Amino acid sequence: MDLFILLVICLSCLIPLFLWNCNRARGKLPPGPTPLPIIGNILQINTKNVSKSLRKLAESYGPVFTVYFGMKPTVVLYGHEAVKEALIDRSEEFSARGRFPVVDFISRGLGVVFSSGETWKQTRRFSLMVLRNMGMGKRTIEDRIQEEALCLVEALKKTNASPCDPTSLLGCAPCNVICSIIFQNRFEYGDKTLLTLIEYFHENLLISSTPWIQLYNAFPLLIHYLPGSHHVLFKNIAKQFEFIKEKIKEHQESLDFSNPRDFIDYFLIKIEKEKHNKQSEFTMDNLITTIWDVFSAGTETTSTTLRYGLLMLLKYPEVTAQVQEEIHRVVGRHRSPCMQDRSSMPYTDAVVHEIQRYIDLVPNSLPHAVTQDIKFREYFFPKGTTILTSLTSVLHDDKEFPNPDRFDPGHFLDESGNFKKSDYFMPFSAGKRACAGEGLARMELFLLLTNILQHFNLKPLVNPKDIDTTPIVNGLGSAPPVFKLCFVPV
């Protein structure tokens, strides 16, 4: 009974405080649905498909509106004009990272993805420099991807055209590319460590995209101590951190300051150079978190896109046939595709872009926050206001992409069949917070998909018309349903 009375007293104090804050914010922030005390607009949001809920709210409140995920307001930017105005035209003001409690608990404001301020600026600038030194955007990294693509082809041949789930194999290639940059080594495709890491990445994406994690992010102080899948997420990430720490220790024992081999070496040298600077952002904790950021983003997003891409190609065999015709005409059968071929392969390029547009991998990007008090259109956003940018609303804009819910490579082709760029193509987000590995991911997607289709026909186990491409989760990310196929050598 005492506990019940205490709960009533707490709620009695919290509800008036919430209503006061809510009314105070209402005079400044954009309009939106009326939030309930404590839980906000949670009951008005379909946590299994947030994008769909945001579309309905945008129809009622326009391209800029406010929703409450729990007690704190979030401003949603919906549609190309609003998203572009914030992320590109006013990129500096919208460059802070919004709260993402389930990961903030682990990253603690460090790294390159979930950090803000000086930590983010210095870590991102340094990471981009190192990635360029390691060959990102250059021929050297293309050579690595081509080598890995051939390893993937050999692994797919070993399936002997039997039905297989491609999840692990498609995870190995991008994971190895990242490993070569961070650790200067790769794994054999059957290596248990590699397969375990990939399983962690895959499971983390699925867990992070569930309604439960959305509830955690809305009510972290309450949910954190309850049983639930967030504990599996924490356990997986802890195991990944252990692996990273072991690799760092190995590098410390063999470090040559005059000859950095990989990302870890560059960062360790930077730590040593700044060891007398008490304000330095280059610490061992930041190194661990930064590696985890690069490792996670560079592995799971690319492998999920590849896997989803194969599902789309199974669903539309006429598209697959046209891509293969172009590959065999431009590249032939006896050399590996290269990035230089892309300009001569407009249809294939369009298909890769359409896969990314259609699957809408990260529907609402990661939350942003404003770096200072700003006026946006007729509204006022206090410093720190969380901003949600609907990438779905841009990638599925029916003015730019007719029939946006239909998979159609023609969205990226002009009347003459030439590749057509679009300012609405934002799967990597845009502005200062755009994915740092965008160039690497684009290269991997093109080279890995073309290598697969150069060597194999994709055979579905069911009629293509019966293939369901609906994502099994649609939260932080969109993941395809589990499926099997046969890789039949050409």
Stockholm file with secondary structure:
# STOCKHOLM 1.0

chainA/1-490         MDLFILLVICLSCLIPLFLWNCNRARGKLPPGPTPLPIIGNILQINTKNVSKSLRKLAESYGPVFTVYFGMKPTVVLYGHEAVKEALIDRSEEFSARGRFPVVDFISRGLGVVFSSGETWKQTRRFSLMVLRNMGMGKRTIEDRIQEEALCLVEALKKTNASPCDPTSLLGCAPCNVICSIIFQNRFEYGDKTLLTLIEYFHENLLISSTPWIQLYNAFPLLIHYLPGSHHVLFKNIAKQFEFIKEKIKEHQESLDFSNPRDFIDYFLIKIEKEKHNKQSEFTMDNLITTIWDVFSAGTETTSTTLRYGLLMLLKYPEVTAQVQEEIHRVVGRHRSPCMQDRSSMPYTDAVVHEIQRYIDLVPNSLPHAVTQDIKFREYFFPKGTTILTSLTSVLHDDKEFPNPDRFDPGHFLDESGNFKKSDYFMPFSAGKRACAGEGLARMELFLLLTNILQHFNLKPLVNPKDIDTTPIVNGLGSAPPVFKLCFVPV
#=GR chainA/1-490 SS CHHHHHHHHHHHHHHHHHHHHHHHHHTTSCCCCCCBTTTBTGGGSCTTCHHHHHHHHHHHHCSEEEEEETTEEEEEEESHHHHHIIIIITTTTTCEECCCHHHHHHHTTCSSSSCCHHHHHHHHHHHHHHHHHTTTTSHHHHHHHHHHHHHHHHHHHTTTTCCBCCHHHHHHHHHHHHHHHHTSCCCCTTCHHHHHHHHHHHHHHHHHTSHHHHHHHHSHHHHTTSCSTHHHHHHHHHHHHHHHHHHHHHHHHHCCTTSCCSHHHHHHHHHHHTTTCTTCSCCHHHHHHHHHHHHHHHHHHHHHHHHHHHHHHHHCHHHHHHHHHHHHHHTCSSSCCCGGGGGGCHHHHHHHHHHHHHHTSSTTCSCEECSSCEEETTEEECTTCEEEEEHHHHHTCTTTSSSTTSCCGGGGBCTTSCBCCCTTCCTTCCGGGSCTTHHHHHHHHHHHHHHHHHHEEEEESSCGGGCCCCCSEESSSEECCCCCEEEEEC
#=GC SS_cons         CHHHHHHHHHHHHHHHHHHHHHHHHHTTSCCCCCCBTTTBTGGGSCTTCHHHHHHHHHHHHCSEEEEEETTEEEEEEESHHHHHIIIIITTTTTCEECCCHHHHHHHTTCSSSSCCHHHHHHHHHHHHHHHHHTTTTSHHHHHHHHHHHHHHHHHHHTTTTCCBCCHHHHHHHHHHHHHHHHTSCCCCTTCHHHHHHHHHHHHHHHHHTSHHHHHHHHSHHHHTTSCSTHHHHHHHHHHHHHHHHHHHHHHHHHCCTTSCCSHHHHHHHHHHHTTTCTTCSCCHHHHHHHHHHHHHHHHHHHHHHHHHHHHHHHHCHHHHHHHHHHHHHHTCSSSCCCGGGGGGCHHHHHHHHHHHHHHTSSTTCSCEECSSCEEETTEEECTTCEEEEEHHHHHTCTTTSSSTTSCCGGGGBCTTSCBCCCTTCCTTCCGGGSCTTHHHHHHHHHHHHHHHHHHEEEEESSCGGGCCCCCSEESSSEECCCCCEEEEEC
//
